[in-house]
Amino acid sequence: MPLIIKHLYQFGPFRLDPAERLLFCDGQVVPLTPRAFDMLVFLVERSGHLLEKGELMRALWPGSFVEEGNLCVTVSLLRKVLGDDRGHQKYIETVSKRGYRFVANVNQIEKMTSSPEPCLEIQDGNPQTVEAHHSRRPWRIFKTRLAWRALTVGGIFCITLLSVAHFIRVRGSVARSEKSAPFKSLAVLPFQIIGQNTKDEYVGIALSDALITKLGAMGQFITRPTSAVQKYVTTPTDSRSAGQEQAVDAVLEGRMQREGDNVRLTVQLIRVQDGLQLWADSFDEKFTDVFALEDEFSDRVARSIRLRITGEETGQVTKISTRNNDAYQSYIRGRYFWNRRTEKDLIKGLQYFREAVRLDPKFAGAHAGVADSYALLGLYGLLPPNEAFPPAEDAAKKALNLDHDLAEAHATLGFVYFYYDWNGVAAEREFRLALASNPNYAMAHSWNGQNLAAMQRFSEAVTETKLAQQQDPLSLIVSSNAGQVLSLAGKSTWAIETLNKALEIDPNFPRLHFRLGNAYEEEGMVEKAILEFEQAVRLSGGDSSYEGSLGHAYGVAGKVEKARGILDLLKKRASQQYVPAYSVALVYEGLQDRENAFRWLEKAYTDRSASMALLKVDPVLESLRSDSRFAELAGRVNF
């Protein structure tokens, strides 16, 4: 029977059989997608030579227009299969901005077979056998290859189908194995910067922020927000400890090393349960500016992880709304300080956001940051509502004009409608739009929970609160809001448990003590409530809202002199700075002085005190509900 010559390639423990479309490692079949197999053959047959990206894309996707990212994803898959991602022998070299080169030593093997008899294997380095066929080799190879293709096309098709089926089956079993068990939640830690370049100070958090945004947009798993992980910039910890603290299934960590214009980024995905590495890769880039680096790198990582988890190649995951590196740096700094929530930090964050807007007026994220800053300054009574909420609304709308899908801007607009306009329906609409853009945006769920509670839709409010806590369990603000919603829903015991757990994370966060005081008072434990309100006042340095609740508790406890002392303090302060009228009304209600309580509630309506949003459900005003004046006032608050 005529002999058929087959070419095989040996490199490391691998043997590649292009004709059979099979890759073996130590004798075992290694599953590969058809596209990845084609790329491997293309690289191996031209080992040692640089293959330009364009050349590879034309060879692998002939006649089709595809993004370069598809090439990156396929290379990443090959590297994982070959073991490049585990730090073993290097097979595929990246030539930055140009292409790839197969650098391993490749040994070509010829097999001659006259089927169905066994093959006679002839290795390179056997001069006698090779020489015997040398003179007729070109024509013979052509005839035998033609015959092979003609006679076995059906067989190859079947083998290909079986290989694909085997790949799918293996992928399914691997996905169920310990090595690549799926995960439902992920924390992206700030990147460690190797070296002492002070210009790279914020690059680590910028890279993680970009990845958080893109991975969160995939919708495959819950991703902890930047606010939850930014503390690791100043207090680094090992990945498993951070993962346990963040209550996630997996942690993505990375390092950046920069030498001149060359940057190497190494990333690994760690399973928190046992520290097992689920995925790893390295990326070499040119450092033109932090934005270009972050944009390219985060997109490639998101694609690679998506392929690792789902087997699907994807296009670009999200878009970035600025190309100005300095503006982006200011934005990152603004978010850093905004998330710290103190008066000083909120003001500093606002300054950075304004600087980002000045540098790039079309930067939607920076406008959203301005909106967020004003909104919280109004909520905390650090600015009069009419000086805080209107500019917050204006900035949020500017952001949405530039990017109508920006979740943060929709959420902040909902926040303004809730706390300032007292329009629950409009607020809910914006929160839903925010969640449609980013289903894992914890603050949108949290604020919507408060809004639903104000509309007395308590079951839905509790559900939203749970979702917010699942998505950001370490957020002190999310936990604080959860305590409030649970108390309003008549679940004070649950609220107390939630708030005490949060205080274990940070016992010096005043708003947690404030909400815990509310919950204790709702349960009739006034003395415990007083202790918590006193803590909140002390830790905040004298927040008027907290002092109003403390004065109310003093009045309920019969500590009249202390309650009146709070009244005098608030009125005196009001002559020098903004004090929410609602806080003064609370103290009068605690003293059972109805006339003055209603007089100050009217002032609270006029000055748009944010707390008026909860007027209908606030349990401390229970004694006023039987008065017709309460119903008339509540009717003006549109919930």
Secondary structure, DSSP 8 states (H G I E B T S, - for coil): ---EEEEEEEETTEEEETTTTEEEETTEE----HHHHHHHHHHHHTTTS-EEHHHHHHHHSTT----HHHHHHHHHHHHHHHTGGGTSS--EEEETTTEEEE-S--EEEEEEE-TTS--EEEETT-HHHHHHTTTTHHHHHHHHHHHHHHHHHHHHHHHHHHHHHHHHHHHHHHHHSSTT---SEEEE---EEES--GGGTTHHHHHHHHHHHHHHHH-SSEE--HHHHGGGGTS---HHHHHHHHT-SEEEEEEEEEETTEEEEEEEEEETTT--EEEEEEEEEE-S-HHHHHHHHHHHHHHHHHHHHH----------S---HHHHHHHHHHHHHHTT-SHHHHHHHHHHHHHHHHH-TT-HHHHHHHHHHHHHHHHTTSS-HHHHHHHHHHHHHHHHHH-TT-HHHHHHHHHHHHHTS--HHHHHHHHHHHHHH-TT-HHHHHHHHHHHHHTT-HHHHHHHHHHHHHH-TT-HHHHHHHHHHHHHTT-HHHHHHHHHHHHHH-TT-HHHHHHHHHHHHHTT-HHHHHHHHHHHHHHHTS-HHHHHHHHHHHHHTT-HHHHHHHHHHHHHHHTTS---HHHHHHHHHHTT-HHHHHHHHHHHHHTT-GGGGGTTT-GGGGGGTTSHHHHHHHHTS--
